[in-house]
């Protein structure tokens, strides 16, 4: 369980120097330099707990655990964000392929990519790096 919300109240926008100081190296690499973690290595790829996934950079709510599914890819996958306005989709033509990058709409942090091979009801698969996320687990209270 990760209750880290401190960056949510931080002043945005930040300089890259500010981000480098605020984020652990792996988080900086993925969120700010558009890196990708190794599949099946992240904290949340196989997480089953109920809760809300937030941006690890700024704390914005992004995905509800009820929309998470096992895609078999080794990254947390969701069929929709909490609200379409919480993520931005950007054309990505890096690595000799055409994909759609997903970024946090508040801080611009790289989250992963969205593909059109997900389950109903949307048919989408938001394939997200664990390191880009924090999880607020439901306590059942």
N, C-alpha and C positions, 0 to 999 in steps of 0.2 A: 504494500500500500504506500502510495506516494502522495503526501499532502502538501507538496511544495507549491505555494501560490504567491510567494514573495515577489516574483518578477511581474506578476499581473498588475501590480500597482506602480511599477517602475515607469518613469517617464519615457515615452516613445515619441519620436524615433530616437534610436541610439546610434552612435557611431560604431563602426566596426571594431574600434579599440574598446569601446564600452562592452560590446558583445563578447569580445575575446576575454575580457576580465570577468564577466558575469557567468559565462558558460564553461563547463568542463570541456576539455579538448575534443572528445568524441562528439559531444552535443554541438560544439562550434563547427566542427567539420561537416556534420550532416545539416544542421539548421541554416548555417550561414554560407557554407561552401558547396552546398548541394551534393554532399556525399551520400553514400549508401552503406548501411551496416551489413555485415555478413548474414545471409539467411539462417534461420534457426538459432541465432545467437542472442537476439534481443530479449529484454525482460518481458515483453507482452505478447510475443507471437503465439504463445499457447495459454495465455491467461484466460481464466473462466470467471473471475469475480465480476459481480455486477457493479456498475458505477459509471462515472463520466470521465472520458479521456480529454485532457487539456493539452494545449501547446506547452512544451517544455521551455520555450523561450519567453512567453509572455503570460501564460496562464489562461488564455482564452479557451472556453469550452468548444470542443470540436466534434467529438463522436460519443454516442451513447453505447454502452456495452450490449444493449439489446439488438444493435445493428451489426455486431461483430460476428464473423463466421470463420470457419476453418477453410481457408483456400488451398491449403497444402503447399503454399509458396515459402513459408518460413518467416513471413512478416505479418503483423496484425492486419487484418482485412475487414473492411466495413462496407455495407451496401449503400450507406448514405451518411452525410454529416448531420449534426444536430440541426443545423440551419444552413441553407445554401450560402448565406452571406458570411459564414464563418471561414470558408475556404475560398481561395482563388485558384482558377485553373489557367495554366499557361502552357502554350505550345513548347515542346521540348524536342529539338532535332539533334541532340547530342548522341554520341556513340553510334552514328550511322543509322538511326532509326527514328521514327516519328512517334512520340508519346505525349501524354498530357500530364504535366507536372501539377502537383497539388501543393499549395503554400498557405500558411496562416494568413488570413485577411488583415489581422491586426499588426503583426510584426514582420510579415513577409518571410518567415522561416520556412525552409524547405521541409515538407512532410513526407513526400513520396510521389506516387503517380496513381492515376485512375485509369482503369481499363474497362472495356465493355464486355466482360466475360463473367460478371457476378451473378448472384442469385436474384430471384424475384424478391421484392416487387420492383426493383429499379433496373436490374440487369447490370449494375455497376459493381466494380471491385476497387475500392480505395485501398491501395496497398501502401501502408504507412510504416516508416521506420520507428521501432520502439523507442529509440533514443530521442525522437522528436516529441514524445508524449510523456505525460505524467497521468497517473490514474487516481481519481478520488473514488475510493470504494464506498458503496452504500453500506451503511452500518445497520440497517434494519430497524432503526428506532422509530 
